[in-house]
């Protein structure tokens, strides 16, 4: 699945969110550090504690 946005969204950094998703075992990548994000579903994701740097935006926390 590819999650994308408009031109404005493609300039917003989302690296911390991608890293948090990866820490859950989700195959996610955003080569530019901004959308689009490619997510390869596996039917499940890991559990446990997730730490995320919300310094750039508190929306990362909401997204998880």
C-alpha positions as CSV (number, residue, x, y, z in Angstrom):
1,X,0.0,0.0,0.0
2,X,1.2,3.5,-0.7
3,X,0.1,6.3,1.5
4,X,0.5,9.7,-0.2
5,X,-0.7,13.3,0.1
6,X,-0.9,16.5,-1.7
7,X,2.2,18.6,-2.6
8,X,2.1,20.2,0.8
9,X,2.1,16.9,2.6
10,X,5.0,15.6,0.5
11,X,7.2,18.3,2.2
12,X,6.3,17.2,5.8
13,X,8.9,15.1,7.5
14,X,7.6,11.8,8.8
15,X,10.8,9.9,9.6
16,X,10.0,9.3,13.4
17,X,6.6,7.8,12.4
18,X,8.2,5.4,9.9
19,X,10.8,4.4,12.5
20,X,8.1,3.7,15.1
21,X,6.1,1.6,12.6
22,X,9.3,-0.3,11.8
23,X,9.9,-1.0,15.5
24,X,6.6,-2.8,15.5
25,X,7.7,-5.0,12.7
26,X,5.8,-3.2,10.0
27,X,7.6,-3.0,6.6
28,X,7.4,0.8,6.0
29,X,9.6,3.0,4.0
30,X,9.7,6.7,3.0
31,X,13.0,7.2,1.0
32,X,12.8,11.0,1.1
33,X,11.7,11.1,4.8
34,X,8.4,12.6,3.6
35,X,5.3,11.0,1.9
36,X,4.7,8.9,0.0
37,X,5.2,6.0,2.4
38,X,5.2,2.4,1.2
39,X,3.8,-0.1,3.7
40,X,3.9,-3.8,3.0
41,X,1.2,-5.6,5.0
42,X,1.9,-8.9,6.6
43,X,-1.5,-9.4,8.4
44,X,-0.2,-8.6,11.8
45,X,2.3,-6.4,13.7
46,X,4.3,-6.8,16.8
47,X,3.4,-5.7,20.3
48,X,5.3,-4.1,23.1
49,X,6.6,-0.7,24.0
50,X,7.0,1.9,21.2
51,X,9.0,5.0,21.6
52,X,8.6,7.9,19.3
53,X,10.2,11.3,19.0
54,X,7.3,13.8,19.0
55,X,9.7,16.8,18.9
56,X,8.9,17.6,15.3
57,X,5.1,17.1,15.7
58,X,2.7,15.6,18.2
59,X,0.8,14.2,15.3
60,X,3.2,11.3,15.1
61,X,1.7,10.1,18.5
62,X,-1.8,10.5,17.2
63,X,-1.0,8.6,14.0
64,X,0.1,5.6,16.0
